[in-house]
Amino acid sequence: MLKYIFKRVLIFIPTLIVITLVGFIISVNAPGNPVERMISTTESTGEIGSQTSNQKEQKKFWTEKLGLDLPIFYFSLTSFSRPDSLYKIIDRNEKEALDRLISKFGNWPQIQKYSTDLNHYYFSMIQFSVDSNAVTLYDKDDVTETLNQLKFEILSLRSSYELSAIEAKFSNINLLLSKYPFLKKFKNPFNAIESDFSEIKKKATPWKNYVPKIAFYGSENQYHHWLFGDGGKFSNGLIRGDFGTSYRRKEAISNIISEKIGWSLFFALLSVFLAYIVSIPVGIKAAANRGSGFDKSSSVILFLVYSIPSFWLATLLLMTFANTDVLHWFPESGVKPAIGYPDGAGFFEKIKISLPYIILPAICYTYSSFAFLSRTMRVSMIEIVNQDYIRTARAKGLSEKQVIWKHALRNSLLPVITVFATVFPAAIGGSVILETIFTIPGMGLETVEAIQNNDYPMIIAVLTISGLLTLIGYLVSDILYAIVDPRIRYS
C-alpha cells in the first residue's frame, strides 16, 4: 500500500508544478501595482514604522519584500534589443512605455539615457521649493500651480510611447516652462531630454528586435523566491507554507488561513458526516424496495430538496427561526457570542455555547449533499443488485439483509466515495454564499473579501491550496476504492 501511495504522489508532482505556475502567472499579471497599494496604507497601519521616513524608502522596502526587484522566471526568451534589467522598473506604465519604445526603435542605450534624464528631471522637480529666492518676484500660488502642471505632464511623459503624444507633451511642457525664466534654468535644462529623444529617432536599430536572445537569471528570480523563499529574509516560500503578505490585512497569509480554515473545515466535515449517515441508509432502502411507496415518496421529496437554492433556504431559515418578529429560536449570525466565550470555558462548554449558532448553517450545508448522495446511492445499489453474484447469493438462501449489507453495499459505495473526495478542496474554499449569509468567519467569507479588495496573494493562496487538496482528495478516493472493492488492487 505504501508503494502504491508513493507512486501516486510522484504522479501528482507535475500537476502541483503546473498549479504553482498558474497561480504565479496570475499573480504576476494581476492588475494594479502592489508596491503602490502597500504604500497607500502603510502610514495608517504602521507596518514599516521608523524603517521608512519617506515614500522612496517605503517603495524600496516593499519592492524587496515582494521580490519585484528580481526577474520573473529562471530564464526569458527575448530579443537582442531588450536589456536584461528591464524587470527592475517597478512602475508598470513606465515599463510598458519603455518596452513599446524598444519595440519601435530597438536602441536601448539611447532609450535608457532618455528615461534616466527624464526621471532625474522629474525627481528634481518634486524637490524644488517654491520658497527659493528665484520665486520671490512672482505670485507663489501661480508658481505652485505651474509646477503642479509640470509634474503632471512629466509624470505622464514617463508612461508615454506614441510619438504624437510625446511631441504634444514636449510642447505643453515648454509652454509651461516659458511662463517663468528661472524654470528654464532649472537643474538640467529640459531641452536635453528633447535632445535625448531626437537621438532615439536618429539612431534607431529596429532590426535588433528580430534577433532572438535567451537570458538566464539563475535562482535569483521571483518564481524561485515565491516557491522556495529568499533565505528567510522576507519569505520562507510556498513550499514551507508561506504564501506571502495579504494586501488588505498586511498580515502573513498563512496566519490568516490558519485562523479562518477551522470553521470552514468544521462545517465541511460536519455536513459530509451528517449527509453520509442519513443518505446511505435512505438510498439502500429505496433501492431494496424499488417501486414501493417509500421509494416513490423519497424520490419526490429528495428531488424537491435538491432543487432548493442554498441562499434561498438560508434566507428563509433566518427570517423564520432567527427573527424576533416570528420565531427567535436561533442567533442570526456568527458562530459564537459577540463578546466571545467566557473566560476559562472548557471544550464542551464552548460547543454548548456555539451549538445554537451552528444548527441553521449545518442544515444549509447538508441538505443538498444529503439529497444528491441518497439518489446516487439508490442508483448505484439498483445497478449492483441486478448483478449475477447477487442473484447467486440469494439462490444460496441468504437473507435479503445479508445480500444487501454484506455483498452489495461495498461495491455500490464507489460513486459515493468519489463525492467524498470533494470535501478537501471545499474546506479551503469554504461555502462563499453560506458563510457570507451567516457571517461565519471561514475561508469562504475571507475569499469574498479578498476578491472585493483585489487581494491577489490571498486569492492565489486559496487557488493553490485548493488544487493541492483536490489532489489529496483523489488520493484518498483511490485508497478507499481499493478498500471497499476487492477487485481493485494496489498496483
C-alpha positions in Angstrom: 0.0 0.0 0.0 2.8 2.4 0.9 4.4 1.7 -2.5 1.1 2.5 -4.2 0.7 5.8 -2.3 4.3 6.7 -3.1 3.7 6.2 -6.8 0.5 8.2 -6.7 2.3 11.1 -5.0 5.0 11.0 -7.7 2.3 11.3 -10.3 0.9 14.4 -8.5 4.2 16.3 -8.6 3.9 17.5 -12.2 0.3 18.6 -11.5 1.5 20.6 -8.5 4.2 22.3 -10.5 1.5 23.3 -13.1 -0.7 24.6 -10.3 2.1 26.7 -8.8 3.0 28.1 -12.2 -0.7 29.0 -13.0 -1.0 30.7 -9.6 2.3 32.6 -10.1 1.4 33.7 -13.6 -2.0 35.0 -12.4 -0.3 36.9 -9.5 2.3 38.5 -11.8 -0.2 39.6 -14.4 -2.8 40.8 -11.9 -3.9 44.4 -12.5 -2.6 47.2 -10.3 0.8 48.0 -8.7 1.3 46.0 -5.4 4.0 48.4 -4.2 1.8 51.5 -4.6 -1.0 49.6 -2.9 1.1 48.7 0.1 2.5 52.3 0.4 -1.0 53.8 0.3 -1.9 52.3 3.7 1.5 51.9 5.3 1.3 55.0 7.4 -2.1 54.2 8.8 -1.1 50.6 9.7 2.4 51.4 10.9 3.8 48.4 9.1 7.2 49.8 8.5 7.4 52.5 11.1 10.8 54.0 11.5 12.3 51.9 8.7 10.8 54.3 6.1 10.9 58.0 6.6 9.7 58.9 3.1 7.9 57.3 0.2 11.2 56.4 -1.6 12.3 54.2 1.3 8.8 52.6 1.6 8.9 51.8 -2.1 12.3 50.2 -1.8 11.2 48.2 1.2 8.1 46.8 -0.4 9.8 46.2 -3.7 12.4 44.0 -2.0 9.8 42.3 0.3 7.5 41.4 -2.6 10.5 40.3 -4.7 9.7 42.7 -7.5 13.3 43.8 -7.9 14.0 40.4 -9.5 13.4 38.8 -12.9 10.2 36.9 -13.2 11.5 33.4 -14.0 14.7 31.4 -14.3 15.1 32.5 -17.9 13.4 34.6 -20.5 13.2 34.4 -24.3 13.6 37.9 -25.5 15.2 39.9 -28.4 18.7 41.4 -28.8 17.3 44.9 -28.4 15.9 44.3 -24.9 18.2 44.6 -21.8 18.3 42.0 -19.0 17.5 44.6 -16.4 14.1 45.9 -17.6 12.4 43.9 -14.8 13.9 46.3 -12.2 11.5 49.1 -13.3 8.5 48.7 -10.9 6.1 51.1 -12.4 4.1 49.1 -14.9 3.1 52.0 -17.1 6.7 53.2 -17.3 7.9 49.7 -18.1 5.3 49.3 -20.8 6.2 52.6 -22.3 9.9 51.7 -22.4 9.0 48.3 -23.9 7.0 49.9 -26.6 9.8 52.3 -27.4 12.2 49.4 -27.6 9.9 47.6 -30.0 9.7 50.6 -32.2 13.3 51.9 -32.2 15.4 49.0 -30.9 18.2 51.1 -29.4 18.2 50.6 -25.7 21.2 52.7 -24.8 19.6 55.9 -26.2 16.2 54.9 -24.7 17.9 54.3 -21.3 19.5 57.7 -21.4 16.3 59.4 -22.2 14.5 57.6 -19.4 17.2 58.3 -16.9 17.3 62.0 -17.7 13.6 62.2 -17.6 13.4 60.6 -14.2 16.1 62.8 -12.8 14.3 65.9 -14.1 11.0 64.6 -12.5 12.5 64.0 -9.1 14.4 67.2 -9.0 11.1 69.0 -9.9 9.5 67.3 -6.9 12.3 68.5 -4.6 12.1 72.1 -5.9 10.9 74.6 -3.2 8.6 77.5 -4.0 10.2 79.3 -1.1 13.5 79.8 -3.0 14.8 83.2 -3.9 14.0 82.8 -7.5 10.3 82.7 -6.8 10.1 85.8 -4.6 9.5 88.0 -7.6 6.4 86.1 -8.7 3.0 85.1 -7.3 3.7 82.0 -5.2 0.3 80.4 -5.8 0.6 80.7 -9.5 4.1 79.3 -9.5 2.9 76.4 -7.4 0.1 75.7 -9.9 2.5 75.8 -12.8 4.9 73.4 -11.0 2.0 71.0 -10.3 1.0 71.1 -14.0 4.7 70.5 -15.0 4.9 67.5 -12.6 1.7 66.0 -14.1 3.0 66.5 -17.7 6.4 65.0 -16.9 4.9 62.1 -15.0 2.6 61.3 -17.9 5.5 61.6 -20.3 7.3 58.8 -18.4 4.4 56.4 -19.4 4.0 57.7 -23.0 5.3 55.8 -26.1 3.2 57.2 -29.0 5.3 59.7 -31.0 2.4 62.2 -31.4 1.6 62.0 -27.6 5.3 62.6 -26.7 5.7 65.5 -29.0 2.4 67.1 -27.7 3.7 66.8 -24.1 7.0 68.3 -25.1 5.1 71.3 -26.5 2.9 71.6 -23.3 6.0 71.4 -21.0 7.9 74.0 -23.0 4.9 76.3 -22.9 4.7 75.9 -19.1 8.5 76.5 -18.7 8.2 79.7 -20.7 6.0 81.3 -18.1 8.9 81.8 -15.6 12.5 82.3 -16.7 14.0 80.5 -13.7 12.2 77.3 -14.7 14.2 77.0 -17.9 17.5 77.1 -15.9 16.1 74.5 -13.5 18.7 71.8 -12.8 19.3 70.1 -16.1 17.6 72.0 -19.0 14.5 70.3 -20.4 15.8 70.6 -23.9 18.4 68.0 -23.0 15.6 65.5 -22.7 14.2 66.6 -26.1 17.7 66.0 -27.5 17.8 62.5 -26.0 14.5 61.7 -27.7 15.9 63.0 -31.0 18.9 60.7 -30.6 16.5 57.8 -30.2 14.9 58.5 -33.5 18.2 59.2 -35.3 20.0 56.0 -34.1 17.0 53.6 -34.4 18.0 50.0 -34.9 14.7 48.1 -35.1 16.4 45.1 -36.7 17.6 44.1 -33.2 14.0 43.2 -32.3 14.1 40.3 -34.7 17.3 38.7 -33.3 16.3 36.3 -30.5 18.2 36.0 -27.2 17.8 33.8 -24.1 18.6 35.5 -20.8 19.3 33.3 -17.8 18.9 34.6 -14.3 19.6 31.5 -12.1 17.7 31.1 -8.7 17.5 34.9 -8.1 14.1 35.3 -9.6 10.5 35.9 -8.4 9.2 32.4 -9.0 12.1 30.8 -7.1 11.6 33.1 -4.2 7.9 32.7 -4.3 8.2 28.9 -4.2 11.3 28.3 -2.1 11.7 31.6 -0.2 14.6 34.0 0.0 16.5 32.5 2.9 14.1 33.8 5.5 14.8 37.5 4.8 11.2 38.2 3.8 9.7 34.8 2.9 10.1 31.1 3.6 8.5 30.2 0.3 5.3 28.5 -0.7 6.8 25.0 -0.2 7.1 25.8 3.5 3.6 27.2 3.8 4.4 30.9 3.3 2.0 32.4 0.8 3.3 36.0 1.2 1.6 39.0 2.7 -2.1 40.0 2.3 -2.6 43.3 0.5 -5.7 44.0 2.5 -4.8 43.0 6.1 -1.0 43.4 5.9 -0.6 40.0 7.6 1.1 36.8 6.6 -1.5 34.8 4.6 -0.5 31.6 6.3 -1.6 33.1 9.6 -4.9 34.3 8.1 -5.6 30.8 6.7 -4.8 29.0 9.9 -7.2 31.4 11.7 -10.0 31.0 9.2 -9.8 27.4 7.9 -11.0 25.9 11.2 -14.7 26.8 10.8 -14.7 26.0 7.1 -13.2 22.6 7.8 -15.7 22.0 10.6 -18.8 22.7 8.5 -17.4 20.7 5.6 -16.7 17.6 7.7 -19.9 18.0 9.7 -22.1 18.3 6.5 -20.4 15.2 5.0 -20.8 13.2 8.1 -24.5 14.0 8.5 -25.2 13.5 4.8 -23.5 10.1 4.7 -25.0 8.6 7.8 -28.5 9.6 6.6 -28.2 9.3 2.8 -26.6 5.8 2.6 -29.4 4.0 4.6 -32.1 6.0 2.7 -30.6 5.2 -0.7 -30.2 1.5 0.2 -33.8 1.2 1.5 -35.1 2.9 -1.6 -33.2 0.6 -3.9 -34.1 -2.5 -1.9 -37.8 -1.5 -2.1 -37.8 -0.2 -5.7 -41.2 0.9 -6.8 -42.6 0.9 -3.3 -44.4 3.8 -1.7 -41.2 4.7 0.2 -39.1 4.8 -3.0 -41.6 7.0 -4.8 -42.2 9.4 -1.9 -38.5 9.7 -1.1 -37.7 10.4 -4.8 -40.2 13.2 -4.9 -39.0 14.7 -1.6 -35.3 14.4 -2.4 -35.9 16.0 -5.8 -37.6 19.0 -4.3 -34.9 19.3 -1.6 -32.1 19.2 -4.1 -33.8 21.9 -6.2 -33.9 24.4 -3.4 -31.1 27.0 -3.8 -28.9 27.2 -0.7 -29.1 31.0 -0.5 -32.9 30.9 -0.6 -33.1 28.3 2.1 -30.6 30.1 4.3 -32.5 33.4 4.0 -35.8 31.6 4.7 -34.4 29.9 7.8 -33.0 33.2 9.1 -36.3 35.0 8.5 -38.3 32.3 10.2 -36.2 31.0 13.1 -33.8 33.9 13.8 -36.4 36.7 13.6 -37.6 38.5 16.7 -40.9 39.1 14.9 -41.5 35.4 14.1 -39.5 32.7 15.9 -36.3 33.8 17.6 -35.0 30.3 18.3 -31.5 30.8 17.0 -29.0 33.6 16.7 -29.0 35.4 13.3 -25.2 35.4 12.6 -21.8 34.3 13.8 -20.6 31.1 15.4 -20.3 32.4 19.0 -21.5 35.3 21.1 -20.2 38.7 20.1 -18.4 39.0 23.4 -16.7 35.7 22.9 -16.6 32.6 25.1 -16.5 33.1 28.9 -13.0 33.1 30.5 -11.9 29.6 31.4 -14.7 27.9 29.3 -13.8 24.3 28.5 -14.1 22.5 25.2 -17.6 21.0 25.8 -18.8 24.3 27.3 -17.7 26.1 24.1 -19.6 23.5 22.0 -22.7 24.0 24.1 -22.5 27.8 23.6 -21.9 27.6 19.8 -24.5 24.9 19.2 -27.4 27.3 18.6 -25.2 29.2 16.1 -24.3 26.0 14.2 -27.8 24.4 13.6 -29.1 26.6 10.8 -25.8 26.7 8.8 -25.4 22.9 9.3 -28.9 22.4 7.7 -28.0 24.5 4.7 -24.6 22.8 4.3 -26.1 19.3 4.5 -29.4 19.2 2.7 -28.2 19.3 -0.9 -25.5 16.8 -0.3 -28.0 14.5 1.5 -30.4 14.6 -1.4 -27.6 14.1 -4.0 -25.9 11.2 -2.1 -29.2 9.4 -1.5 -30.1 9.4 -5.2 -26.5 8.4 -6.1 -26.6 5.6 -3.6 -30.0 4.4 -4.8 -28.9 4.3 -8.5 -25.6 2.5 -7.7 -27.4 0.0 -5.5 -30.0 -0.8 -8.1 -27.2 -1.5 -10.6 -25.4 -3.8 -8.2 -28.4 -5.9 -7.0 -29.0 -6.9 -10.6 -25.6 -8.5 -10.9 -25.1 -12.2 -11.3 -23.2 -12.7 -8.0 -26.1 -11.0 -6.1 -28.6 -13.5 -7.7 -26.2 -16.3 -6.7 -26.2 -15.1 -3.1 -29.9 -15.1 -3.0 -30.1 -18.6 -4.6 -27.9 -19.9 -1.8 -30.6 -18.9 0.7 -29.0 -15.8 2.2 -31.5 -13.3 3.7 -32.2 -10.1 1.9 -30.4 -8.2 4.7 -27.2 -10.3 4.3 -27.4 -9.9 0.5 -27.7 -6.1 0.7 -25.4 -5.2 3.6 -22.7 -7.8 3.1 -22.5 -8.4 -0.6 -24.0 -5.4 -2.4 -23.1 -2.5 -0.2 -19.3 -2.4 -0.7 -19.4 -2.4 -4.4 -22.2 0.2 -4.5 -20.1 2.7 -2.5 -17.7 3.5 -5.3 -19.7 6.5 -6.7 -20.3 7.8 -3.2 -16.6 7.7 -2.4 -15.9 9.8 -5.5 -18.2 12.5 -4.0 -16.3 12.3 -0.7 -13.1 13.5 -2.3 -14.6 16.9 -2.8 -14.6 17.6 0.9 -10.9 18.5 1.0 -11.0 21.4 -1.5 -14.3 22.6 0.0 -12.5 23.1 3.3 -10.2 25.8 2.0 -12.7 27.4 -0.4 -15.5 27.2 2.1 -19.0 28.0 1.1 -18.9 31.5 -0.1 -22.6 32.1 -0.1 -23.5 30.4 3.2 -20.5 31.9 5.1 -21.5 35.4 3.8 -25.2 34.9 4.8 -24.5 33.5 8.2 -21.4 35.6 8.8 -19.2 32.6 9.5 -15.5 33.6 9.9 -14.3 31.0 7.5 -12.4 30.8 4.2 -15.4 31.5 2.1 -16.1 34.9 3.6 -12.3 35.6 3.6 -12.2 34.8 -0.2 -15.1 37.1 -0.9 -13.5 40.0 0.9 -10.2 39.2 -0.9 -11.9 39.4 -4.3 -13.7 42.6 -3.4 -10.5 44.2 -2.3 -8.3 42.8 -5.1 -6.2 40.9 -2.5 -4.4 38.8 -5.2 -1.9 37.0 -2.9 -4.8 35.7 -0.8 -6.8 34.6 -3.9 -3.7 32.8 -5.3 -3.2 31.1 -2.0 -6.8 29.8 -2.0 -6.3 28.6 -5.6 -3.1 26.8 -4.9 -4.2 25.1 -1.7 -7.5 24.1 -3.3 -5.5 22.4 -6.1 -3.3 20.6 -3.6 -6.3 19.4 -1.5 -8.0 18.3 -4.7 -5.1 16.0 -5.4 -5.2 14.7 -1.8 -8.9 14.0 -2.3 -8.2 12.0 -5.4 -5.5 10.0 -3.5 -7.9 9.3 -0.6 -10.6 8.2 -3.1 -8.1 5.8 -4.8 -7.2 4.2 -1.5 -10.9 3.9 -0.4 -11.7 2.3 -3.8 -9.2 -0.5 -3.1 -10.5 -1.0 0.4 -14.2 -1.3 -0.5 -13.8 -3.2 -3.8 -11.7 -6.4 -3.7 -11.4 -6.3 -7.5 -9.2 -3.2 -7.2 -5.6 -3.8 -6.2 -2.7 -1.6 -5.3 -0.7 -1.6 -8.5 
